[in-house]
Amino acid sequence: MAKIRRAAAAGKASSTELGAARRRDLLEAAYTLIAEKGLEGLRTRDIAARAGVNISTLHYYFGTKDALLAAIVAHVTGKFGEAQRRPAGPSPAGQADALAPVRAHLESAWRSFQDNPHLATVLQELSLRAQRDPAARAAFRAVHKEWNLAVEHLVQQGVRAGQLRSDLDARAAALAITSFIIGTTIQLGVDAGAFDFHHVACELDRWLAPAPPPAPGKRARNRA
């Protein structure tokens, strides 16, 4: 909110930019409140107050509850997507191929939850709501469809590069990978010490990787 006032005072922000910034402030306020109180405790007046605007301003940007909920889903999943667009960090120990597409996706997914401590909690709140709310369900279906398709392309890329098994069903593998990420956030959200994400991700890598070629001595024995 302070940024908006400074920009407006300096005459450096157009009305469109100010509107976009105010909209982001409202969505960030909703994100924080969901993390603190849960979705059931979310009130529009609390969102407006946290963002430093009146309730009519919130209604101006989000005319209905369904519009607000869909925008919150997009805002929250956008936080996850931001990490996917950042360059991967250094390779974990023993992972020479950590920059392979699927491995990079797993690492960036983990990084997104580390960079945004409330992200897993808010996503789980919204996912539960989606099971009984048509607007949230429609928003999440679109997000899941886009995510699964993106990972499917990564799997296909890994197969073509020889980094993944050639017999993989790309769509099924993508669903397994996205379900793995969702499942780990749920378990680690309940018990942060339940397991090491990188260790389990390495095991998933091993299942997806092509079988290593037989040792030279074994090939010679087989020919004999």
Solvent accessible surface area in square Angstrom, and as a share of the most:
residue,aa,sasa,rsa
1,M,58,0.26
2,A,53,0.41
3,K,154,0.65
4,I,11,0.06
5,R,142,0.52
6,R,149,0.54
7,A,31,0.24
8,A,52,0.40
9,A,94,0.72
10,A,60,0.47
11,G,65,0.63
12,K,168,0.71
13,A,26,0.20
14,S,58,0.37
15,S,96,0.62
16,T,106,0.62
17,E,94,0.42
18,L,37,0.19
19,G,15,0.15
20,A,41,0.32
21,A,21,0.16
22,R,58,0.21
23,R,98,0.36
24,R,139,0.51
25,D,37,0.19
26,L,0,0.00
27,L,8,0.04
28,E,66,0.30
29,A,6,0.04
30,A,0,0.00
31,Y,10,0.04
32,T,36,0.21
33,L,4,0.02
34,I,0,0.00
35,A,22,0.17
36,E,99,0.45
37,K,113,0.48
38,G,14,0.13
39,L,8,0.04
40,E,112,0.50
41,G,25,0.24
42,L,29,0.14
43,R,137,0.50
44,T,55,0.32
45,R,168,0.61
46,D,48,0.25
47,I,0,0.00
48,A,3,0.02
49,A,74,0.58
50,R,112,0.41
51,A,7,0.06
52,G,42,0.40
53,V,26,0.15
54,N,93,0.48
55,I,37,0.19
56,S,69,0.44
57,T,30,0.18
58,L,2,0.01
59,H,96,0.43
60,Y,172,0.65
61,Y,52,0.20
62,F,5,0.02
63,G,61,0.58
64,T,86,0.50
65,K,125,0.53
66,D,75,0.39
67,A,45,0.35
68,L,11,0.05
69,L,8,0.04
70,A,40,0.31
71,A,11,0.08
72,I,1,0.01
73,V,1,0.00
74,A,64,0.50
75,H,37,0.17
76,V,0,0.00
77,T,24,0.14
78,G,31,0.29
79,K,28,0.12
80,F,23,0.10
81,G,16,0.15
82,E,87,0.39
83,A,0,0.00
84,Q,52,0.23
85,R,178,0.65
86,R,97,0.35
87,P,120,0.76
88,A,40,0.31
89,G,40,0.38
90,P,133,0.84
91,S,62,0.40
92,P,33,0.21
93,A,106,0.82
94,G,81,0.78
95,Q,30,0.14
96,A,111,0.86
97,D,75,0.39
98,A,6,0.04
99,L,129,0.64
100,A,11,0.08
101,P,20,0.13
102,V,4,0.02
103,R,4,0.02
104,A,24,0.18
105,H,18,0.08
106,L,0,0.00
107,E,24,0.11
108,S,7,0.04
109,A,0,0.00
110,W,61,0.21
111,R,53,0.19
112,S,0,0.00
113,F,27,0.11
114,Q,101,0.45
115,D,79,0.41
116,N,31,0.16
117,P,108,0.68
118,H,86,0.38
119,L,0,0.00
120,A,18,0.14
121,T,64,0.37
122,V,0,0.00
123,L,30,0.15
124,Q,53,0.23
125,E,48,0.22
126,L,0,0.00
127,S,43,0.28
128,L,102,0.51
129,R,41,0.15
130,A,10,0.08
131,Q,133,0.59
132,R,147,0.54
133,D,12,0.06
134,P,98,0.62
135,A,20,0.16
136,A,0,0.00
137,R,74,0.27
138,A,63,0.49
139,A,19,0.15
140,F,12,0.05
141,R,163,0.59
142,A,62,0.48
143,V,37,0.22
144,H,67,0.30
145,K,154,0.65
146,E,126,0.57
147,W,38,0.13
148,N,32,0.17
149,L,90,0.45
150,A,50,0.39
151,V,1,0.00
152,E,34,0.15
153,H,96,0.43
154,L,43,0.21
155,V,0,0.00
156,Q,63,0.28
157,Q,87,0.39
158,G,1,0.01
159,V,41,0.24
160,R,183,0.67
161,A,67,0.52
162,G,48,0.47
163,Q,63,0.28
164,L,17,0.08
165,R,83,0.30
166,S,101,0.65
167,D,107,0.55
168,L,32,0.16
169,D,91,0.47
170,A,19,0.15
171,R,154,0.56
172,A,53,0.41
173,A,8,0.06
174,A,1,0.01
175,L,65,0.32
176,A,55,0.43
177,I,1,0.00
178,T,6,0.03
179,S,67,0.43
180,F,36,0.15
181,I,3,0.01
182,I,69,0.35
183,G,25,0.24
184,T,8,0.05
185,T,20,0.11
186,I,81,0.41
187,Q,105,0.47
188,L,22,0.11
189,G,57,0.55
190,V,131,0.75
191,D,74,0.38
192,A,91,0.70
193,G,68,0.65
194,A,51,0.39
195,F,57,0.24
196,D,80,0.41
197,F,6,0.03
198,H,58,0.26
199,H,130,0.58
200,V,46,0.26
201,A,0,0.00
202,C,36,0.22
203,E,58,0.26
204,L,17,0.09
205,D,25,0.13
206,R,160,0.58
207,W,149,0.52
208,L,12,0.06
209,A,40,0.31
210,P,58,0.36
211,A,91,0.70
212,P,114,0.72
213,P,110,0.69
214,P,64,0.40
215,A,62,0.48
216,P,98,0.62
217,G,38,0.36
218,K,104,0.44
219,R,100,0.37
220,A,49,0.38
221,R,166,0.61
222,N,110,0.56
223,R,188,0.69
224,A,122,0.95
